[in-house]
Amino acid sequence: MKIRSAKDFWAGIMFIGFGTVALAVAQMNYKMGTAQSMGPAYFPSVLGGILAILGLVVLFKSLGLTGPKVPRFHFRPLLFVFGACLAFAYLLRPLGLVVSIVTLVFISAVGGREFKWKEVTLLSVGLAALSVALFVKGLMLPFPIWPAFIK
């Protein structure tokens, strides 16, 4: 048995893993019920089973097809985006929505291969303006717009 498509192999393993975990969590914490009287575990169990079966299909497909090698995983973008999300979460209340979104966009952009000040600035200002219009003005969510010391 030889793996000929590493991408499909690891995708199949991932699908099987997520499907199995979904099945296990649903079965442990909720009642299954029947097809006529579905319990809260029924739908997650069915979806987890379908995902695991799909993973098996993809896994077996990887054994017969040729494909490119899996490229090297780059941790830098992942870490910067994760850090940007943490920064947004911690800065939202004290500094407001606008400063938090601008910070989020700039930190995320640093993690990429290309960083252009003009593009990132325009993107962050536009995203901040749209977020204020949509979430604060449109949906009336109680987010602070600006830092508390500016008011």
C-alpha positions as a Markdown table, in Angstrom:
| # | Residue | x | y | z |
|---|---|---|---|---|
| 1 | Met | 0.0 | 0.0 | 0.0 |
| 2 | Lys | 1.6 | 3.2 | -1.2 |
| 3 | Ile | 0.4 | 6.8 | -0.6 |
| 4 | Arg | 0.3 | 8.5 | -4.0 |
| 5 | Ser | -1.5 | 11.7 | -3.1 |
| 6 | Ala | -0.4 | 13.1 | 0.3 |
| 7 | Lys | -2.9 | 15.9 | 0.2 |
| 8 | Asp | -5.8 | 13.6 | -0.2 |
| 9 | Phe | -4.4 | 11.2 | 2.4 |
| 10 | Trp | -4.1 | 13.9 | 5.1 |
| 11 | Ala | -7.5 | 15.4 | 4.2 |
| 12 | Gly | -9.0 | 12.0 | 4.6 |
| 13 | Ile | -7.4 | 11.5 | 8.0 |
| 14 | Met | -8.6 | 14.9 | 9.0 |
| 15 | Phe | -12.2 | 14.2 | 7.9 |
| 16 | Ile | -12.2 | 10.9 | 9.7 |
| 17 | Gly | -10.9 | 12.5 | 12.9 |
| 18 | Phe | -13.4 | 15.3 | 12.9 |
| 19 | Gly | -16.3 | 13.0 | 12.1 |
| 20 | Thr | -15.3 | 10.5 | 14.8 |
| 21 | Val | -15.0 | 13.3 | 17.4 |
| 22 | Ala | -18.4 | 14.7 | 16.4 |
| 23 | Leu | -19.9 | 11.2 | 16.7 |
| 24 | Ala | -18.3 | 10.6 | 20.1 |
| 25 | Val | -19.3 | 13.9 | 21.6 |
| 26 | Ala | -22.8 | 13.6 | 20.3 |
| 27 | Gln | -23.2 | 10.1 | 21.7 |
| 28 | Met | -21.7 | 10.9 | 25.1 |
| 29 | Asn | -23.6 | 14.1 | 25.9 |
| 30 | Tyr | -27.0 | 13.8 | 24.3 |
| 31 | Lys | -29.9 | 11.3 | 23.7 |
| 32 | Met | -30.0 | 9.8 | 20.2 |
| 33 | Gly | -33.7 | 9.2 | 19.7 |
| 34 | Thr | -35.1 | 7.6 | 16.6 |
| 35 | Ala | -35.7 | 8.6 | 13.0 |
| 36 | Gln | -39.3 | 9.5 | 13.9 |
| 37 | Ser | -38.5 | 11.2 | 17.2 |
| 38 | Met | -35.0 | 12.7 | 16.8 |
| 39 | Gly | -33.1 | 13.5 | 19.9 |
| 40 | Pro | -30.4 | 16.2 | 20.1 |
| 41 | Ala | -27.7 | 13.8 | 19.2 |
| 42 | Tyr | -29.3 | 12.5 | 16.0 |
| 43 | Phe | -28.3 | 15.3 | 13.6 |
| 44 | Pro | -24.6 | 15.7 | 14.8 |
| 45 | Ser | -24.3 | 11.9 | 14.8 |
| 46 | Val | -25.5 | 11.6 | 11.2 |
| 47 | Leu | -23.2 | 14.5 | 10.1 |
| 48 | Gly | -20.2 | 13.0 | 11.9 |
| 49 | Gly | -20.8 | 9.6 | 10.3 |
| 50 | Ile | -21.2 | 11.1 | 6.8 |
| 51 | Leu | -18.0 | 13.1 | 7.4 |
| 52 | Ala | -16.1 | 10.0 | 8.6 |
| 53 | Ile | -17.3 | 8.0 | 5.6 |
| 54 | Leu | -16.3 | 10.8 | 3.2 |
| 55 | Gly | -12.9 | 10.8 | 4.9 |
| 56 | Leu | -12.6 | 7.0 | 4.2 |
| 57 | Val | -13.4 | 7.6 | 0.5 |
| 58 | Val | -10.8 | 10.4 | 0.2 |
| 59 | Leu | -8.3 | 8.3 | 2.1 |
| 60 | Phe | -8.7 | 5.3 | -0.2 |
| 61 | Lys | -8.7 | 7.6 | -3.2 |
| 62 | Ser | -5.2 | 8.9 | -2.1 |
| 63 | Leu | -3.8 | 5.4 | -2.4 |
| 64 | Gly | -4.5 | 5.1 | -6.1 |
| 65 | Leu | -3.9 | 8.6 | -7.5 |
| 66 | Thr | -0.7 | 10.5 | -8.1 |
| 67 | Gly | -0.4 | 14.0 | -7.0 |
| 68 | Pro | 2.0 | 16.7 | -5.8 |
| 69 | Lys | 3.7 | 16.5 | -2.5 |
| 70 | Val | 2.2 | 18.4 | 0.4 |
| 71 | Pro | 3.9 | 21.8 | 0.6 |
| 72 | Arg | 5.7 | 22.9 | 3.7 |
| 73 | Phe | 3.3 | 24.3 | 6.4 |
| 74 | His | 3.9 | 28.0 | 7.1 |
| 75 | Phe | 3.3 | 28.8 | 10.8 |
| 76 | Arg | 4.0 | 32.6 | 10.5 |
| 77 | Pro | 0.6 | 33.6 | 8.8 |
| 78 | Leu | -1.3 | 31.3 | 11.2 |
| 79 | Leu | 0.4 | 32.8 | 14.3 |
| 80 | Phe | -0.1 | 36.4 | 13.1 |
| 81 | Val | -3.8 | 35.9 | 12.3 |
| 82 | Phe | -4.3 | 34.2 | 15.7 |
| 83 | Gly | -2.5 | 37.0 | 17.4 |
| 84 | Ala | -4.5 | 39.6 | 15.6 |
| 85 | Cys | -7.8 | 37.9 | 16.7 |
| 86 | Leu | -6.5 | 37.9 | 20.3 |
| 87 | Ala | -5.5 | 41.5 | 20.0 |
| 88 | Phe | -8.9 | 42.4 | 18.7 |
| 89 | Ala | -10.7 | 40.6 | 21.5 |
| 90 | Tyr | -8.5 | 42.2 | 24.2 |
| 91 | Leu | -8.6 | 45.7 | 22.7 |
| 92 | Leu | -12.3 | 46.0 | 21.8 |
| 93 | Arg | -13.5 | 47.2 | 25.1 |
| 94 | Pro | -10.8 | 49.6 | 26.2 |
| 95 | Leu | -9.9 | 51.1 | 22.7 |
| 96 | Gly | -13.2 | 50.7 | 20.8 |
| 97 | Leu | -14.2 | 49.1 | 17.5 |
| 98 | Val | -12.3 | 51.4 | 15.1 |
| 99 | Val | -8.9 | 51.0 | 16.8 |
| 100 | Ser | -9.4 | 47.3 | 17.3 |
| 101 | Ile | -10.3 | 46.6 | 13.7 |
| 102 | Val | -7.4 | 48.7 | 12.4 |
| 103 | Thr | -5.0 | 46.8 | 14.7 |
| 104 | Leu | -6.5 | 43.5 | 13.6 |
| 105 | Val | -6.0 | 44.3 | 9.9 |
| 106 | Phe | -2.4 | 45.5 | 10.4 |
| 107 | Ile | -1.3 | 42.6 | 12.5 |
| 108 | Ser | -2.9 | 40.1 | 10.1 |
| 109 | Ala | -1.3 | 41.8 | 7.1 |
| 110 | Val | 2.2 | 41.6 | 8.6 |
| 111 | Gly | 1.8 | 37.8 | 8.6 |
| 112 | Gly | 1.5 | 37.7 | 4.8 |
| 113 | Arg | 4.2 | 37.7 | 2.1 |
| 114 | Glu | 3.4 | 41.1 | 0.8 |
| 115 | Phe | 2.7 | 44.1 | 3.0 |
| 116 | Lys | 1.8 | 47.4 | 1.4 |
| 117 | Trp | 1.1 | 50.3 | 3.7 |
| 118 | Lys | -1.3 | 52.0 | 1.4 |
| 119 | Glu | -3.4 | 48.9 | 0.7 |
| 120 | Val | -3.5 | 47.9 | 4.4 |
| 121 | Thr | -4.4 | 51.4 | 5.5 |
| 122 | Leu | -7.3 | 51.7 | 3.0 |
| 123 | Leu | -8.5 | 48.2 | 3.9 |
| 124 | Ser | -8.5 | 48.8 | 7.6 |
| 125 | Val | -10.2 | 52.2 | 7.4 |
| 126 | Gly | -12.9 | 50.8 | 5.0 |
| 127 | Leu | -13.5 | 47.8 | 7.2 |
| 128 | Ala | -13.7 | 49.9 | 10.3 |
| 129 | Ala | -16.2 | 52.3 | 8.7 |
| 130 | Leu | -18.3 | 49.4 | 7.4 |
| 131 | Ser | -18.2 | 47.6 | 10.8 |
| 132 | Val | -19.3 | 50.8 | 12.6 |
| 133 | Ala | -22.1 | 51.3 | 10.1 |
| 134 | Leu | -23.3 | 47.7 | 10.2 |
| 135 | Phe | -22.9 | 46.6 | 13.8 |
| 136 | Val | -23.2 | 49.8 | 15.8 |
| 137 | Lys | -25.6 | 51.9 | 13.7 |
| 138 | Gly | -27.5 | 49.2 | 11.8 |
| 139 | Leu | -27.8 | 46.4 | 14.3 |
| 140 | Met | -27.4 | 48.7 | 17.3 |
| 141 | Leu | -24.9 | 46.5 | 19.1 |
| 142 | Pro | -23.4 | 48.1 | 22.1 |
| 143 | Phe | -19.8 | 48.2 | 20.9 |
| 144 | Pro | -17.7 | 51.3 | 21.9 |
| 145 | Ile | -16.7 | 53.0 | 18.7 |
| 146 | Trp | -13.7 | 55.0 | 20.1 |
| 147 | Pro | -11.5 | 54.7 | 23.2 |
| 148 | Ala | -13.1 | 55.8 | 26.4 |
| 149 | Phe | -10.5 | 58.6 | 26.9 |
| 150 | Ile | -11.6 | 60.3 | 23.6 |
| 151 | Lys | -15.2 | 60.9 | 24.6 |
